[in-house]
Amino acid sequence: MPDKIVEKTEEQENITISKTALDKILLKIERLESAASKEALGNFDKKNQKKFGKNARVNLWDDKIIVGWRLTKDIVEKAPLTGVWREDQRIRLCFLDEKEESEEIEYVTFSRRYHSLPVSIKKEIKSFEKVNGEEVERMIFTVETKENTPRTFDIDSRFIN
């Protein structure tokens, strides 16, 4: 067993070991990696990768964070005589700030004028919801904005990019 001195501080943990012990450990690691298949190493890395801290984006409308939306009107039809497509689609936006009233706009206006805000995913929560008598799995993310004064909030995976 190698000699080691453990010094604990509040911020980080340092371990001091002899060079021969470190060389033995590095040799074992090298030996194991050379004997392992690339596929097994890839599978191990994939299973043990860090899941959180990923970057994502949320949508903004008039500098308000959108946490949900619902299509309120969806008429898309082709005129039989002219063959021209006609669309009448409206969407209701729900915002993070509950004081803000939801806003209904034309879908084409929304799809052309929304902006996105970068966020970091901090936590992932699975929830289950009954839809038409069937239990449906939903993913809820706790995200943090990358602004000067970051905000943290929960958002459904359907409303995050």
HUFENJO-V943186 format. One record per backbone hydrogen bond with DSSP energy under -1.0 kcal/mol. NH is the residue of the N-H (numbers start at 1). CO is the residue of the C=O. E is the energy in kcal/mol with one decimal. If there is no record, write none. Layout:
# HUFENJO-V943186
nh={NH;NH}
co={CO;CO}
e={E;E}
This chain:
# HUFENJO-V943186
nh={5;7;9;14;16;22;23;24;25;26;27;28;29;30;31;32;33;34;35;36;41;42;43;44;45;46;47;48;53;56;58;60;61;64;66;67;68;70;72;73;75;77;79;83;86;88;90;91;92;93;94;96;100;103;105;107;110;111;112;113;114;115;117;119;120;121;122;123;125;127;129;131;134;136;138;140;141;142;143;144;145;146;153;155;157;159;160;161}
co={16;14;12;7;5;18;19;20;21;22;23;24;25;26;27;28;29;30;31;32;37;38;39;40;41;42;43;44;121;119;117;115;64;61;59;94;94;92;90;90;88;86;84;79;77;75;73;105;70;103;68;65;97;93;91;89;106;107;108;109;110;60;58;56;144;54;142;142;140;138;136;134;131;129;127;125;155;123;153;120;151;118;143;141;139;156;157;57}
e={-1.7;-1.9;-1.5;-1.9;-2.1;-2.0;-2.6;-2.0;-2.1;-2.6;-2.3;-2.1;-2.2;-2.5;-2.4;-2.6;-2.6;-2.0;-1.5;-1.7;-2.2;-2.4;-2.6;-2.4;-2.6;-2.4;-2.4;-2.1;-3.2;-2.5;-2.3;-3.7;-2.2;-1.2;-2.7;-2.2;-1.2;-1.8;-2.0;-1.5;-2.2;-2.6;-2.8;-2.4;-3.4;-3.1;-2.1;-3.0;-3.0;-3.2;-3.1;-2.5;-1.6;-1.7;-2.5;-2.2;-2.0;-2.9;-1.1;-1.7;-1.8;-2.0;-2.9;-2.5;-2.4;-2.9;-3.3;-1.5;-3.1;-3.1;-2.5;-3.3;-1.9;-3.6;-3.7;-3.4;-3.0;-2.5;-3.0;-2.1;-2.5;-1.6;-2.1;-2.5;-2.7;-2.0;-1.0;-3.0}
